[in-house]
């Protein structure tokens, strides 16, 4: 179902030291796993063979790559997302999934009414947020928290997820 998809593992977050080491914000469960699946690729096709030096703090690692020669190279990458082919990641257990697997799923309310589709998943620091597009009676995409309360059911096999309609209502 997810063949050919890429999964975002992290983002370059700046330079560290004078030798081209890079701070990396890891989106993996174990931050050091950001380098565990082989070379990563940026949106524009650049490849990096990362080696994690150490975990700096939760979610942030210090890494080195032969393709990053100087501090300036590392600094220039700040904010750049990097990806790995979905096929390189371990298979998920039952009731587990990668967030990327949710993109494209149809969305329905608990009452069964169509409520759009998952366009993207974001994390601005306070938790994962689903961006829903094509929501009936809405001109723009909407954002809802990705919690058990707002998304009580996910059916990857059926290509759908269920949301609590209260999270689709417009704010005052």
Secondary structure, 3 states (H helix, E strand, C coil): CCCCCEEEEEEEEEEECCCCEEEEEECCCCHHHHHCCCCEEECCCCEECEEEEEEEECCEEEEEECCCCCHHHHHHCCCCEEEEEHHHCCCCCCCCCCHHHHCCCEEEECCCCEEEEEEEEEECCCCEEEEEECCCCCCCCEEEECCCCCCCEEECCCCEEEECHHHHCCCC
